Amino acid sequence: APSSRMVLSGIKNVGSMAGKPRIRVVSPASEPQFRTRTRQGGNPFCGRNMEFMWLRISLAVVLALPLSVAGQGRDYVRAHYTKHEYMVPMRDGVRLFTSIYVPKDTSRTYPVLMMRTPYGVGPYGVDQYRERLGPSERLAREGYIFVYQDVRGRYMSEGEFVNVRPHKPVKTGPRDTDESTDTYDTIEWLLRHVPHHNGRVGLWGISYPGFYAAAGMIDAHPALKAVSPQAPIADWFIGDDFHHNGAFFLPHAFGFLAVFGRPRPGPTTRGGQPFEFGTPDGYKFYLQLGSLANVNTRYFHNEIPFWNELMEHGTYDEFWKARNLRPHLKNIRPAVMTVGGWFDAEDLFGALKVYESVEKQSPGAYNILVMGPWSHGGWSRSDGDRLGPVSFGSKTAEVYRENIEAAFFHAFLKQDTAPDLPEAYVFETGTNQWRRYDSWPPKGTIERSLFLCEGGQVTFQPCRSEGFDEYVSDPARPVPFINSIAIGMTSDYMIQDQRFAATRPDVLVYQSEPLQADFVAAGPVTASLWVSTTGTDSDWIVKLIDVYP
C-alpha cells in the first residue's frame, strides 16, 4: 500500500539476564546507567528464527482480547455422556487420576480423544460434570470418548511433578518413565477397560497441555492415530513463555509461578491461591521489586523450586537442553496437526518449531501446520473475526474448529483416511484470506534483507556508509512494553501500538519510506545486531512493525 511504511522499532535494553556484550559504566548516579551502541550498515534484518505471518503492509495494528464462545453447557454434557473416574496405573506403579466421559448411546463405537494436563481435570466427583467436552462443540456432538488426565504429581495424581519433564530416549526398566511412557500406559489401560471404543485414540492440548500432546506422540502407542499439539511448549529457554531467545520475561514468569509453582502438600482437588500483587500496575510493582533476589526475600521465600531453578540456570545449559523437546520429535507415527496463533505472545515459537522438527526428523509422517490471526488459545474460545478495531472478514476461529480441526480428527479417528487439508493452512492478514500451501515457508519465497541506516532509515539496500547509533538505558526508568495499566503480559501484547515507546530517547526507531506496492512477508525473521554496551550484560527486543496508513 503506497501509504504504508515499515518500521524497525523497539531496539532497547530490557534487562540484565543472559547477555554477552562488554560493559563500561558511564554514569556515577546511584542507579547505574548503560550506554548501548548499534552499528549501522553492516547488518541485515533477515533470516530464520523468530517466525512471522504472511501479511500485507496495509495491515493495521490491532488490539483486543478474544471474545468468549459459549460451550455445550453442563446440561447437554450430562444428558449425553456418563462420567467415570479412575486411578490409572503406570508401569512404575504410580497411579494417575483420569476422568472419562463416555457417550450414553452405546449402539456404536467411538474413538478416544484425550487431553493430559497439569491444570486439573475438575470438577472432581462422578456426579460433577464439565461445562464443555473436547476441543470444540462439534466434536462433542459428533460423539467421542473424552478422557482428561492429571499428569504426574498434579492435583489428584500420584508421583512427583517435574516441569516440562525431560524425555528419556533410552529406557532400561519400568522406572524409566517420562510423558511418552505415561501416555502409552494410559492408552493401553483405556483400551482394556473402557467399553465401546473403536480402537483409535487422539491426543490434543493447548499451551502446557500442548507440550504433553507433543511429548505423548514420541514412541507412540500403536492405537494413537492423531495428535494436535496446539501452542505447545517446545523450549522454555529459546522461545516459549519465560524466555525469548534467552531474554527473561519477568512478569510472565513471576505471575505464573507465584501460583502454579507452589508444591502441593499432597493429592488435592484445589488449585493454587491467586497471588496478591497489591496493585493493578505491573510496571510499578516490578520497578519497586528491585533486584531479582528480592523475589525470594519478599514473596517466594524459597518455597517455589522452579523459580530457584530459573535463577540458577541463566544460560542455555544442560538443565534447559534436557527440556528441549525438539530433538526427540523423530520417527513420529501418528498424524500430526500443529496449531498456533500469529499473535500468540507465549508459545508462537513452540507451534512453529514442533511442526518444523517433525517435518525434518520424521520423513513420510502426516504433518501439517495451521496458523491463524489469534492470540494464545484464541482459536478455541473466540469467534476469531477481529482483534480490536480490525476485522478479519470472517469468523476465523469457527472456520478452524468446524472445517479444519473437526476434519482432522474425524478422518484419522473415524474414517482412517487422510483429510482434504494442505501441508500448511495459514491465514493472510491484509487480504484476510486463508491460504493453502504444500510447504512452510511456501516454495518460491525469496530471502530479503533490511538494513539499519543513518538517520533512522531502514532500507532494502545496503547503507551508503557505516556508523552507529547509541542511547542511554537507565534501569531506574525501564522501557514499558504496553501503554496501559496491567499486572503482566497481556494477551494482545504482540499487536499493541508502539508509538508510546518510539518517543523515548532510549528506544531506537528505523523507518522506511512509503512502500510503492504491496509487500508480502512469509516465514522466519531474524534480527542480526552488532552491539556494544557499557553495562554488565543486556537483552534487546526488536520489533518489525507495519505503520498504520
C-alpha positions in Angstrom: 0.0 0.0 0.0 1.5 3.4 -1.0 0.7 5.0 2.3 2.4 2.3 4.3 5.9 2.2 5.8 7.9 -0.5 7.5 9.4 0.4 10.8 12.0 -1.3 12.9 11.3 -0.2 16.4 11.9 -1.0 20.0 15.6 -1.8 19.9 16.1 -1.3 23.6 17.8 -2.7 26.6 15.2 -4.5 28.7 17.1 -6.2 31.5 20.2 -7.8 32.8 19.9 -11.5 32.2 21.9 -13.8 29.9 23.7 -11.1 27.8 27.1 -11.2 26.1 28.2 -7.6 25.5 31.1 -5.9 27.2 30.2 -3.2 29.7 31.5 0.1 31.0 29.6 2.3 33.5 29.2 5.9 32.2 27.1 7.5 34.9 28.1 7.9 38.6 24.4 8.0 39.6 23.2 5.8 42.4 21.3 3.7 39.8 23.8 2.8 37.1 23.0 3.8 33.5 24.3 1.9 30.5 25.2 3.2 27.1 24.4 1.0 24.2 25.5 1.3 20.6 24.2 -0.4 17.4 26.2 -0.4 14.3 24.7 0.8 11.1 25.3 -0.5 7.6 26.7 -3.9 8.4 23.7 -5.9 9.5 20.8 -7.2 7.5 17.4 -7.8 9.3 16.5 -11.1 7.7 16.6 -14.8 8.1 15.5 -17.5 10.3 14.4 -17.9 14.0 11.5 -15.8 15.1 8.7 -16.6 12.7 6.2 -14.0 11.3 3.0 -14.4 9.5 2.1 -13.7 5.9 1.0 -10.1 5.9 0.2 -7.2 3.7 1.8 -3.9 4.6 -1.6 -2.3 4.6 -2.3 -4.2 7.8 -3.3 -2.1 10.8 -2.1 -2.5 14.3 -4.8 -4.4 16.2 -5.7 -4.6 19.8 -8.1 -6.7 21.8 -8.8 -9.8 24.0 -10.5 -12.7 22.4 -14.3 -12.9 22.8 -15.7 -15.8 24.7 -17.6 -18.6 23.0 -20.5 -20.4 24.6 -19.7 -24.1 25.2 -22.1 -27.0 25.0 -23.4 -26.4 28.6 -23.4 -28.8 31.6 -26.9 -29.9 30.9 -26.0 -31.1 27.4 -22.9 -32.9 28.7 -24.8 -34.6 31.5 -27.7 -35.7 29.2 -25.4 -37.3 26.5 -22.4 -38.6 28.5 -21.7 -40.7 31.5 -18.7 -39.7 33.6 -16.3 -42.1 35.3 -13.2 -41.5 37.4 -10.2 -43.9 37.7 -6.7 -44.1 39.1 -4.8 -45.5 36.1 -1.6 -47.4 37.0 1.6 -46.6 35.2 4.5 -49.1 34.6 6.3 -48.0 37.7 3.2 -48.3 40.0 2.3 -44.6 40.1 -1.4 -44.0 39.5 -2.8 -41.1 37.6 -6.2 -39.6 38.2 -8.3 -39.9 35.0 -11.7 -38.6 34.2 -13.6 -40.3 31.4 -16.8 -39.2 29.6 -18.5 -42.0 27.6 -21.4 -41.3 25.2 -24.7 -42.7 26.6 -25.6 -44.0 23.1 -24.0 -47.5 23.2 -25.3 -48.6 19.9 -22.0 -47.8 18.2 -18.3 -47.4 19.0 -16.3 -44.2 19.4 -12.8 -43.1 19.2 -11.0 -41.8 22.3 -9.9 -38.2 22.4 -7.6 -37.4 25.3 -6.0 -34.4 27.0 -3.3 -34.6 29.7 -2.9 -31.5 31.8 -1.1 -30.0 34.8 -4.1 -27.6 35.4 -6.6 -30.1 36.9 -9.4 -32.1 35.3 -12.1 -30.7 37.5 -14.8 -30.6 38.5 -14.0 -33.7 40.6 -16.6 -36.3 41.5 -18.5 -38.7 39.2 -21.7 -36.6 39.7 -19.9 -33.3 38.7 -19.8 -32.6 35.0 -17.7 -30.2 32.8 -19.3 -27.3 31.0 -17.9 -28.5 27.7 -16.1 -31.5 26.3 -13.2 -31.8 23.8 -11.7 -29.1 21.7 -15.0 -27.9 20.2 -18.7 -28.2 20.5 -18.9 -30.0 17.1 -16.7 -32.9 18.3 -18.7 -33.3 21.4 -21.9 -33.6 19.4 -20.3 -36.0 16.9 -19.5 -38.4 19.7 -16.1 -39.3 21.2 -15.0 -40.8 24.4 -13.3 -37.9 26.1 -10.5 -38.5 28.5 -8.9 -36.0 30.9 -5.9 -36.8 33.0 -3.9 -35.1 35.8 -0.3 -35.6 34.9 2.2 -37.0 37.4 2.3 -35.1 40.7 -0.5 -32.6 39.9 -3.9 -32.4 41.6 -5.2 -35.9 42.3 -2.5 -37.9 40.6 0.3 -39.7 42.4 4.0 -39.2 41.9 6.4 -36.3 41.6 5.7 -33.4 39.3 8.6 -32.2 37.1 8.1 -29.1 34.9 8.4 -29.9 31.2 9.8 -33.3 32.2 12.8 -34.3 30.1 12.3 -37.1 27.6 14.4 -40.2 28.2 15.4 -41.6 24.8 17.0 -44.7 26.4 15.0 -46.7 28.9 16.4 -49.5 30.9 13.5 -50.6 33.0 9.9 -49.8 34.3 11.2 -47.0 36.5 12.5 -45.0 33.5 9.3 -43.0 32.8 8.5 -39.8 31.0 5.5 -38.2 29.4 5.8 -40.6 26.5 5.6 -43.7 28.7 2.7 -42.3 30.8 0.8 -41.5 27.6 1.5 -45.0 26.3 0.5 -46.7 29.5 -2.7 -44.7 29.8 -3.8 -45.6 26.2 -3.1 -49.3 26.9 -5.3 -49.2 30.1 -8.1 -47.3 28.3 -8.3 -49.9 25.5 -8.5 -52.7 28.0 -11.0 -51.2 30.4 -13.2 -48.7 28.6 -16.0 -50.3 26.5 -17.4 -49.1 23.2 -14.2 -47.7 21.7 -13.2 -48.3 18.1 -9.5 -48.9 18.9 -8.3 -45.4 17.8 -7.0 -42.7 20.1 -6.4 -39.0 19.5 -4.4 -36.6 21.7 -4.7 -32.8 21.9 -3.9 -29.9 24.2 -3.3 -26.1 24.2 -0.2 -24.4 25.8 1.2 -26.6 28.6 -1.2 -29.4 27.7 0.1 -28.9 24.1 3.5 -29.9 25.4 2.0 -33.1 26.8 0.4 -33.8 23.4 3.7 -33.3 21.6 5.6 -35.4 24.2 3.0 -38.1 24.0 3.4 -38.8 20.3 7.1 -39.8 20.8 7.4 -43.6 20.7 3.7 -43.7 20.4 1.2 -46.5 21.3 0.1 -48.1 18.0 -3.5 -47.0 18.7 -2.6 -43.4 18.9 -3.6 -42.2 15.4 -3.9 -38.4 15.6 -2.2 -35.8 17.7 -2.8 -32.0 17.7 -0.2 -30.0 19.8 -1.7 -26.5 20.0 0.6 -23.6 21.1 2.9 -26.3 22.6 5.9 -25.6 24.7 8.9 -26.7 22.8 11.8 -25.0 24.5 11.4 -22.9 27.7 14.7 -21.0 27.1 15.0 -20.4 23.4 11.5 -19.3 22.5 8.5 -20.1 24.7 6.9 -18.3 27.7 9.6 -17.3 30.2 12.4 -16.7 27.7 12.5 -15.5 24.2 16.0 -16.2 22.7 17.2 -16.3 26.3 15.8 -12.9 27.3 13.9 -13.4 30.6 10.3 -12.3 30.7 10.0 -11.4 34.4 6.3 -10.5 34.6 5.2 -13.7 32.8 7.5 -16.0 34.9 6.7 -14.3 38.2 2.9 -14.2 37.7 2.7 -17.8 36.5 5.0 -19.4 39.1 3.6 -17.4 42.0 0.5 -19.6 41.7 1.4 -22.7 39.6 4.9 -23.1 41.1 3.9 -23.8 44.7 4.2 -27.5 45.5 1.1 -29.3 46.7 1.1 -30.9 50.1 -0.5 -34.0 48.7 -3.2 -35.0 46.2 -5.8 -32.3 46.1 -8.8 -31.1 44.0 -7.9 -27.4 44.7 -5.6 -25.2 42.7 -3.2 -22.6 44.0 -4.4 -19.4 45.6 -4.1 -16.2 43.5 -1.1 -14.0 44.2 -2.0 -10.6 45.8 0.1 -8.0 44.0 -1.5 -5.2 45.9 -1.7 -3.1 42.8 -3.0 -3.4 39.2 0.1 -1.6 38.0 2.7 -4.2 36.9 5.3 -1.6 35.9 5.2 -0.1 39.4 5.2 -3.5 41.1 8.3 -4.8 39.3 10.1 -1.5 39.4 9.7 -1.4 43.2 10.7 -5.0 43.4 14.3 -4.1 42.7 16.8 -6.9 42.3 15.6 -10.4 41.4 17.0 -11.6 44.7 14.1 -9.7 46.3 11.6 -12.1 44.8 12.6 -14.8 47.4 13.3 -12.3 50.2 9.9 -10.6 49.9 7.5 -13.0 48.3 8.5 -16.6 47.5 10.7 -17.4 50.5 12.4 -20.2 48.6 9.1 -22.1 48.5 8.9 -22.3 44.7 11.5 -24.7 43.5 11.2 -24.0 39.8 11.8 -20.2 40.4 15.0 -21.1 42.1 16.0 -23.3 39.1 15.2 -20.4 36.8 17.6 -18.2 38.8 20.3 -20.9 38.9 20.3 -21.6 35.1 20.6 -18.2 33.4 22.2 -19.6 30.3 21.3 -22.4 27.9 23.0 -25.1 29.9 22.2 -28.8 30.3 19.1 -28.1 32.5 17.4 -26.3 29.6 18.8 -28.5 26.8 17.3 -31.6 28.6 13.9 -29.8 28.4 14.2 -29.1 24.7 11.6 -31.3 23.1 12.6 -30.7 19.5 15.4 -33.3 19.1 13.1 -36.1 20.2 10.3 -35.4 17.7 11.6 -38.0 15.3 10.1 -41.2 13.8 6.7 -39.9 14.7 4.0 -42.3 13.6 0.6 -40.7 14.4 -0.8 -38.0 12.1 0.1 -34.5 13.5 -1.7 -31.2 13.2 0.2 -28.4 15.0 -1.8 -25.2 15.6 -0.7 -21.7 16.6 -1.7 -18.1 16.5 0.3 -15.3 14.8 -0.4 -13.0 17.8 0.4 -15.6 20.5 3.0 -13.8 22.7 3.6 -17.0 24.7 4.0 -20.1 22.5 4.2 -19.0 18.9 7.8 -20.4 18.8 6.6 -23.8 20.1 3.9 -24.2 17.4 6.3 -23.3 14.5 9.2 -25.4 15.9 7.2 -28.5 16.7 5.9 -28.5 13.1 9.4 -27.9 11.7 11.0 -30.6 13.9 8.6 -33.3 12.9 8.9 -32.2 9.3 12.7 -32.5 9.3 13.0 -35.6 11.6 10.0 -37.7 10.6 10.1 -38.1 6.8 6.9 -39.6 5.5 4.8 -38.6 8.5 1.5 -36.9 8.0 2.4 -33.5 9.4 0.5 -30.3 8.8 0.6 -26.7 10.2 -2.4 -24.4 11.0 -1.7 -20.7 11.8 -4.4 -18.1 12.2 -4.7 -14.5 13.4 -5.2 -15.4 17.0 -3.7 -14.7 20.4 -2.8 -17.5 22.8 -5.5 -20.2 22.5 -7.9 -17.8 20.7 -8.8 -20.4 18.2 -10.6 -22.4 20.9 -12.5 -19.7 22.7 -13.3 -16.9 20.3 -15.0 -16.2 17.0 -11.7 -15.0 15.6 -13.4 -12.4 13.5 -11.4 -9.4 14.8 -8.7 -8.1 17.1 -9.7 -4.7 18.4 -10.9 -2.4 15.6 -9.5 -4.6 12.8 -11.9 -7.1 11.2 -10.6 -10.2 9.5 -13.7 -10.5 7.4 -14.8 -13.9 8.8 -15.1 -15.9 11.9 -11.6 -17.4 11.5 -11.7 -19.5 14.7 -15.1 -21.0 13.8 -13.7 -21.8 10.4 -10.8 -23.6 12.1 -13.0 -25.6 14.5 -15.6 -26.6 12.0 -13.6 -27.1 8.8 -10.1 -27.9 9.9 -9.9 -29.4 13.4 -13.0 -31.4 13.1 -12.0 -32.7 9.7 -8.5 -33.8 11.0 -9.8 -35.8 13.9 -12.8 -37.2 12.0 -10.6 -38.5 9.2 -8.0 -40.3 11.3 -10.1 -41.4 14.2 -13.4 -42.3 12.5 -12.6 -42.9 8.8 -8.9 -43.9 8.8 -8.3 -41.8 5.7 -6.3 -38.6 5.2 -8.5 -35.4 5.2 -8.5 -32.8 2.4 -6.1 -30.5 4.2 -3.0 -28.8 2.9 0.5 -29.1 4.3 0.2 -25.5 5.7 -3.2 -23.8 6.3 -2.3 -20.2 7.1 -4.3 -17.0 7.4 -3.0 -14.0 5.5 -3.9 -10.7 7.1 -4.5 -7.6 5.0 -6.2 -9.7 2.3 -8.0 -11.6 5.0 -7.7 -14.9 3.2 -6.9 -18.5 4.3 -4.0 -19.7 2.1 -3.3 -23.4 1.3 0.4 -24.3 0.7 2.2 -27.5 0.2 5.1 -26.4 2.4 6.0 -23.9 5.0 7.6 -21.5 4.3 5.9 -21.6 0.9 8.0 -22.6 -2.0 9.4 -19.8 -4.1 9.8 -17.3 -1.3 12.9 -15.1 -1.6 15.1 -14.1 1.4 15.2 -10.3 1.7 17.4 -8.1 4.0 16.5 -4.9 5.7 19.4 -2.6 6.7 19.5 -0.1 9.5 21.0 3.1 8.2 21.9 6.6 9.2 19.1 9.0 10.1 16.8 6.3 11.3 16.2 4.8 7.9 15.5 1.1 7.1 16.0 0.1 3.5 16.3 -3.0 1.3 19.6 -1.7 0.0 22.9 -1.7 2.0 23.6 1.6 3.7 25.9 4.1 1.9 28.1 4.4 4.9 28.8 2.7 8.2 28.2 4.3 11.6 26.4 3.7 14.9 23.5 4.9 17.0 23.6 4.9 20.7 21.3 5.5 23.7 21.4 5.5 27.5 19.5 2.7 29.2 18.6 3.5 32.8 17.4 0.6 35.0 15.5 3.1 37.1 13.4 4.0 34.1 12.9 0.8 32.1 11.0 0.8 28.8 7.4 -0.4 29.2 6.1 -2.9 26.8 2.4 -1.8 26.8 0.8 1.6 27.0 -1.8 0.7 29.6 -2.1 -0.5 33.2 -1.8 -4.2 33.6 -0.1 -6.6 36.1 1.7 -8.5 33.4 2.0 -9.5 29.8 -1.5 -9.0 28.2 -2.8 -11.3 25.6 -2.7 -8.5 23.0 1.0 -7.7 23.8 2.2 -8.5 20.3 -0.1 -6.2 18.5 -0.2 -3.1 20.7 0.6 0.3 19.2 4.2 1.1 19.9 4.3 4.8 19.3 4.4 5.5 23.0 7.7 3.7 23.2 9.1 5.1 20.0 9.1 8.6 21.6 11.5 7.6 24.3 15.2 8.5 23.9 16.3 5.0 25.0 14.4 3.3 22.1 15.9 3.4 18.5 13.5 3.6 15.6 14.3 3.0 12.0 11.5 3.6 9.4 11.2 3.0 5.7 9.9 5.4 3.0 6.3 4.7 2.0 6.1 1.4 0.0 5.0 1.8 -3.6 3.4 -1.6 -3.8 2.0 -4.4 -1.6 4.7 -6.4 0.1 4.1 -9.9 1.4 6.3 -11.3 4.1 6.3 -15.0 5.0 8.5 -17.3 7.0 11.1 -16.8 9.7 12.7 -13.5 10.7 16.0 -12.9 12.4 17.5 -9.7 13.8 21.3 -9.6 13.4 22.7 -6.8 15.6 26.3 -5.7 16.1 26.3 -4.1 19.5 28.4 -2.9 22.4 27.3 -1.8 25.9 28.9 -0.3 28.9 26.7 -2.4 31.2 27.5 -5.9 32.6 25.1 -7.6 30.1 22.0 -6.7 28.1 18.9 -8.1 26.4 17.4 -6.5 23.3 13.9 -6.6 22.0 13.5 -5.9 18.2 10.0 -5.4 16.7 9.1 -5.4 13.0 6.1 -3.2 12.7 3.7 -2.2 9.9 2.9 1.5 10.1 -0.8 2.2 10.1 -1.7 4.1 6.9 
